[in-house]
Amino acid sequence: MTAGRVDDGRGPLDPDPTSGSGAGAGAGAKEGDNTAGLGDRAGFRSGFVTVVGRPNVGKSTLVNRMLGSKVSITSASPNTTRTRVRGILEGDGYQGVIVDTPGIHRPRSALGERLNDTASAALDDVDVCILVVDATSTIGPGDRFVASRLPAGSIVVVNKLDRATRPQLLGQLARAAEQLGLERAEYFPVSARTGDGVAELVDHVVALLPPGPRYYPAGTVRDVPDAFHLGELVREQLLRVARDELPHSIACRVTEWDPPYVRCEILVERESQKAIVVGRKGAVLKAAGTAARRSLPEGTYLDLVVKVERDWQRRPDVIERMGY
């Protein structure tokens, strides 16, 4: 077991690792808890908006851009998102719950099967569906498979406008309309990275929200436990440092939350991967901890512990334990 520590003094931290950032009791409001109707008033509109697509098409970057806040981690590696992540989009007279999902793909492990199940379940009982496709890639069987699960009136976002030429973009829009089978879809070319076209997309989403209650208290940013969000931030930084060496083999979870002390466990599948995560003289672990600590209250003591859990991606008990 190898630990790396980042410590810059002492400071306050939310003592409840199960509470989301301002979420209160709002988690899963459509799933039977008691927040429905909170702040309800005549003419208020609300709803759940699910963002789906193949891996690596930019779903999480798009969700963050729509919300104007980082609720999902991002990386160049496919299947970075492993759970449903809810961010709250609100304005005068409306509240939309934007649900980021794992990329739907052909699974090769128990983890892959769990990610597909999570993404598919997010399509149940939603008000608006957004399918994201890549402007620079062909419309393939994976895109068509995801589209076949969606209502005909879904929104299709052609993302990565900043990387596509105009002929590429126009061709992709035409192919999407022809091949996806969504007869009543509205199409939006956007760049989630630069924000180009996202304002128009948000306006359209808001216009589609039905009359409904406020599901979360005003000011809620995300419906994700703070401890889980921190584990994801650590994983994001490790993905940036490790790049292609082991993106799917890293899992992180907070195992102790006793402010100002926070302990985060990092799982890998082999001893050789552990060496990569720790780095020479602990450099990689330290860099990841320093970057993650920027999102924490000043003075937080972040203890990163690397453990080898052989073939954890193929073990449902470990997948469950990690919260996926």
C-alpha positions, 0 to 999 in steps of 0.5 A, a space after each residue: 500500500 502506498 500513500 501520498 499526502 497533500 497538506 496545507 494546514 487545517 480548514 472546514 469541510 462539509 461533515 456529511 459525505 452523503 450530502 450533495 453540493 447544496 442538494 439537500 434532500 433533492 436527490 432523486 426527486 422523481 424517484 419518490 423522495 419528498 422534494 417535489 413541489 419545493 418552491 412550486 408556483 403557478 407557471 413554473 416549469 421543470 423536468 429531467 433532461 438526459 444526455 446520452 451517446 456513444 463514449 467520447 462524444 463530449 457528453 460531460 463537457 456539454 453538460 458542464 457547459 450547459 450548466 456553467 459549472 463543473 459537475 462531471 469530470 472529463 478526460 480524453 479517455 472513453 467511458 470517463 463517466 461511470 454513474 448518472 450525474 445530475 446537475 441543476 439548470 435553473 433560471 427565472 420560472 424554470 428548473 431543469 435537471 440535466 443527467 449526464 450518463 456513461 457512454 453506451 458501448 459494447 461491454 467487455 467487462 462487468 463494469 462495462 455492463 454496469 455502465 450500459 445499464 446505468 445509461 439505459 436506466 437514465 432514459 426512463 421517466 425523463 422529459 427531454 432526451 439529448 443524443 450527442 454525436 461527434 461532428 468529426 466521426 461517421 454515424 455508426 451502429 453505436 449511434 443508431 443503437 442509442 437513437 433507437 432507444 429514444 423518442 422520435 422528438 429527441 434533440 440531436 446535438 452534433 458536437 465538436 463544431 470547433 474541430 469540423 470543417 463546414 462541409 464536414 458539419 453539413 454532411 454530418 447533419 444530413 447523415 444524422 437526419 437520414 440515418 438516426 431514425 428520429 423523425 421529429 428531432 431538432 438538430 443543434 451543431 455545437 462546440 461544448 469545448 468553446 460554448 459555440 451554439 450551446 446557448 441556443 441549445 439551452 434555450 430550446 431545452 428550457 422551452 421543452 420543459 413541462 409545467 412542474 415543481 421545483 425539485 431542488 432548492 434554489 442554488 443547488 449545483 449538483 445532486 452528487 454526494 460531496 465525497 463521491 464528487 471528490 473521488 471523481 476529481 482525484 480520478 480525473 487528475 490521475 487520468 490526465 497524468 496517466 493518459 493512455 496507460 490505465 484509464 479503465 483500471 483506475 477507480 477512486 472512492 473516499 473511505 474516510 471523511 473526518 474534516 479536515 482529514 479526508 482519505 481517498 482510496 485509489 484502486 488499480 488492477 496490477 502492481 505495475 499500474 500502482 507504480 504508474 499511479 504513484 510515479 517516481 518518488 510519488 510525483 504523480 500521486 502528489 500532482 493529482 492530490 494537489 490538483 484535486 485539493 483546489 476544489 476543497 476548502 483551504 487546509 484540507 488534509 487529503 490522504 491518497 492511498 493506492 491499492 491493488 484489487 486484481 481484475 476489479 472491473 470483472 468483479 461485481 462485488 468490487 464494482 458495487 463497493 465503488 458505487 458504480 
